[in-house]
């Protein structure tokens, strides 16, 4: 009885995970997206990168003020500058890695 319940739970979990990932591909294959939605979706990669970057720069705890990771902030500034100037993601990632390694070596 327990094995059957576990298998049903695994199947339902897989189905719930699978539907939101596959359904958009099926729907957009037969029908195009409206132009305003396409313009909105163009901003998603930038906002996702910003959210991931911000979450790694600030440590938040319940009932506490946010704390900043100063070494990471020092590494992000020149990395963003290289990303804006070069528009090369590989170069900006390498810049961030090298700067962070140097900052950890010094501090």
JOPE-V708768 format. One record per run of one state. SS is the DSSP state (h for helix, s for strand, l for the rest). FROM is the first residue (numbers start at 1). LEN is the number of residues. If there is no record, write none. Layout:
ss:SS from:FROM len:LEN
ss:SS from:FROM len:LEN
This chain:
ss:l from:1 len:1
ss:h from:2 len:29
ss:l from:31 len:4
ss:h from:35 len:7
ss:l from:42 len:2
ss:h from:44 len:14
ss:s from:58 len:2
ss:l from:60 len:7
ss:s from:67 len:2
ss:l from:69 len:1
ss:h from:70 len:17
ss:l from:87 len:2
ss:h from:89 len:18
ss:l from:107 len:1
